[in-house]
Amino acid sequence: MLGAQKKLGTLRPDLKILVEELQFEELGLVNERIMPVLTVQKESGTYPVLPREAVAKVPDISRSPDGSFKRGEWEWTAASYTTEMTGYEEPLDVVSALVDSEYLDEEEVTARRVRQGLLLGNESKVAGKLFNLTTFAGNAIANPDSNYFSASSPSDCHLDIKDEFDDFTNAKPFAVIDLAYKQLRKKNLLAKKQFSLVASDDVVSNMLHCDEVADAVKYVEPLATMSAERKRSYLAEYLGIKEIVPVSAWYDTTGLGKDADFGAFWSDEFILLAKLSQGQASFKEGCLGRQLSWSKWPFQVDTYYKDENMTRIYRATQYRGMILNTDYGMLLSNATTH
């Protein structure tokens, strides 16, 4: 740690406090809502995992003649994790900063940009991991129902929707989500009301406009009169799940010096039904997964100077990792034409 610390420039706790005010909501980011951060004391190590086989064994609860009772014979298994340093830098020309100081604080603007760069990078990593067929390859299963799912890669972690949700007449959101939940229940035994649906705003809108969903409410509370939050709440109620978690963050897909071309972190191709972490400070919480933050190197901002071009570099760094348990998540593909 000391060796790594010497590689830093000047730590700037003042800038760290300033830019931490930049909230996820301002950028539409949700990665820490879906995968909350868990602080770990080591850069890498092992963590306990509850075996699927230990979830629902029914013991003999009778009292034996010697006064004792049956005891569990299973043990926690172990899996490994690792965290790695990630970061982002922005240069600030010292002369330009002096010239522009009358109009704006370039140091503050630059510090906010490195913070934003790190936040966007985190969103990209989580979205790329979760909306990913490889992550949810799983074990092959028979198609739960060919009326609602295609034969494309059916597994206990991934199903391919037959009628996309923008096919308002034929799509059947309730059956799709209900059957996906029933596959998950075989692995974790949790109630349907504990599951959240992660989906883009466009997919949520399409689900709401499916005939079966809209018809169920049109004489009670027409969709046109609902707020966006109420629409999500109604859809969750209709599907019988805990909540809808909308994902809508966008980013510029082009490189520096090119015209902006915006794309979404979270594809309309997928939706994810999952038991999300409630942020407990424990590895033993049964959930889809967590982001890990090494306690000895949390988010921080530092600066260093480059004499050759009179530039001060602003840098944001962190140590992050990720753990996943697909026993608590089902990825559904072919959600919407895109």
VENFEN-V65290 format. One record per residue. PSI is psi in whole degrees, 0 to 359 (* if undefined). NEAR is the number of other ideal C-beta (glycine too) atoms within 8 Angstrom. Layout:
((PSI | NEAR) (PSI | NEAR))
//
This chain:
((318 | 6) (321 | 5) (319 | 6) (321 | 8) (325 | 7) (339 | 6) (348 | 5) (156 | 9) (223 | 9) (119 | 7) (139 | 8) (78 | 10) (332 | 8) (318 | 6) (325 | 13) (312 | 11) (320 | 8) (311 | 10) (343 | 13) (346 | 8) (344 | 6) (107 | 10) (156 | 6) (321 | 10) (328 | 6) (330 | 6) (358 | 12) (27 | 9) (143 | 12) (7 | 12) (326 | 12) (348 | 11) (321 | 8) (321 | 13) (81 | 13) (156 | 11) (134 | 9) (123 | 11) (133 | 10) (152 | 12) (346 | 5) (151 | 6) (323 | 8) (160 | 8) (203 | 8) (158 | 7) (156 | 10) (143 | 9) (131 | 10) (119 | 10) (141 | 9) (324 | 8) (345 | 6) (0 | 8) (318 | 9) (32 | 4) (136 | 8) (111 | 3) (162 | 6) (114 | 4) (11 | 5) (150 | 6) (128 | 5) (163 | 8) (330 | 3) (6 | 4) (0 | 5) (173 | 5) (162 | 7) (144 | 7) (150 | 4) (139 | 6) (358 | 3) (161 | 7) (153 | 3) (137 | 8) (175 | 8) (145 | 8) (162 | 8) (154 | 8) (162 | 12) (149 | 7) (155 | 12) (155 | 7) (134 | 7) (156 | 11) (174 | 9) (143 | 10) (152 | 9) (132 | 10) (150 | 9) (117 | 13) (124 | 9) (320 | 9) (315 | 7) (321 | 9) (322 | 12) (318 | 7) (319 | 6) (0 | 9) (336 | 9) (335 | 3) (326 | 4) (160 | 7) (96 | 6) (331 | 11) (315 | 10) (315 | 10) (317 | 9) (318 | 11) (320 | 14) (325 | 11) (322 | 10) (324 | 16) (314 | 13) (320 | 10) (319 | 11) (318 | 15) (317 | 12) (323 | 12) (320 | 10) (317 | 14) (317 | 15) (317 | 10) (314 | 11) (315 | 13) (317 | 12) (331 | 8) (321 | 9) (319 | 13) (68 | 10) (121 | 9) (328 | 9) (319 | 5) (322 | 10) (39 | 13) (311 | 8) (192 | 10) (137 | 6) (141 | 5) (166 | 10) (149 | 4) (121 | 9) (325 | 11) (112 | 8) (351 | 8) (336 | 6) (341 | 12) (146 | 14) (174 | 9) (7 | 7) (108 | 7) (48 | 7) (127 | 13) (172 | 12) (2 | 8) (349 | 11) (132 | 14) (148 | 14) (118 | 13) (136 | 14) (306 | 9) (111 | 9) (155 | 11) (348 | 13) (4 | 8) (80 | 8) (329 | 9) (316 | 5) (337 | 6) (144 | 15) (80 | 11) (320 | 13) (311 | 11) (320 | 10) (310 | 13) (321 | 13) (317 | 11) (323 | 13) (318 | 12) (318 | 13) (330 | 9) (320 | 13) (322 | 16) (330 | 10) (341 | 6) (335 | 10) (349 | 11) (15 | 6) (154 | 11) (151 | 4) (326 | 10) (354 | 7) (357 | 7) (143 | 13) (153 | 12) (118 | 14) (120 | 12) (151 | 13) (160 | 13) (321 | 8) (318 | 8) (319 | 13) (315 | 14) (317 | 8) (319 | 15) (319 | 13) (330 | 12) (359 | 9) (140 | 13) (316 | 7) (328 | 10) (311 | 14) (321 | 11) (332 | 7) (344 | 7) (353 | 12) (333 | 8) (357 | 3) (307 | 4) (90 | 7) (141 | 7) (325 | 12) (337 | 4) (355 | 5) (147 | 10) (166 | 5) (319 | 6) (319 | 6) (323 | 8) (317 | 12) (321 | 12) (317 | 10) (317 | 13) (319 | 13) (317 | 12) (316 | 7) (319 | 11) (345 | 11) (25 | 9) (177 | 14) (312 | 7) (163 | 9) (127 | 12) (104 | 12) (139 | 10) (123 | 13) (8 | 9) (141 | 13) (164 | 8) (164 | 10) (118 | 6) (351 | 6) (168 | 7) (180 | 4) (144 | 3) (6 | 3) (155 | 7) (142 | 4) (140 | 6) (106 | 8) (142 | 7) (165 | 7) (141 | 9) (320 | 10) (116 | 11) (147 | 8) (351 | 10) (331 | 9) (155 | 11) (157 | 10) (120 | 13) (120 | 15) (154 | 13) (110 | 13) (151 | 11) (144 | 11) (11 | 7) (19 | 5) (144 | 6) (57 | 5) (143 | 6) (342 | 9) (1 | 7) (126 | 8) (110 | 9) (173 | 12) (317 | 13) (178 | 11) (157 | 12) (143 | 15) (139 | 14) (123 | 14) (124 | 14) (332 | 8) (351 | 7) (70 | 11) (182 | 9) (132 | 10) (161 | 11) (134 | 16) (166 | 11) (151 | 12) (157 | 10) (139 | 8) (106 | 10) (323 | 5) (333 | 4) (18 | 6) (51 | 8) (137 | 10) (129 | 11) (130 | 13) (133 | 16) (133 | 13) (132 | 15) (162 | 12) (163 | 13) (123 | 14) (151 | 13) (184 | 13) (140 | 12) (144 | 11) (147 | 9) (102 | 11) (359 | 10) (343 | 8) (16 | 14) (144 | 16) (119 | 14) (130 | 16) (123 | 15) (171 | 13) (40 | 10) (322 | 14) (144 | 12) (134 | 4) (* | 5))
//
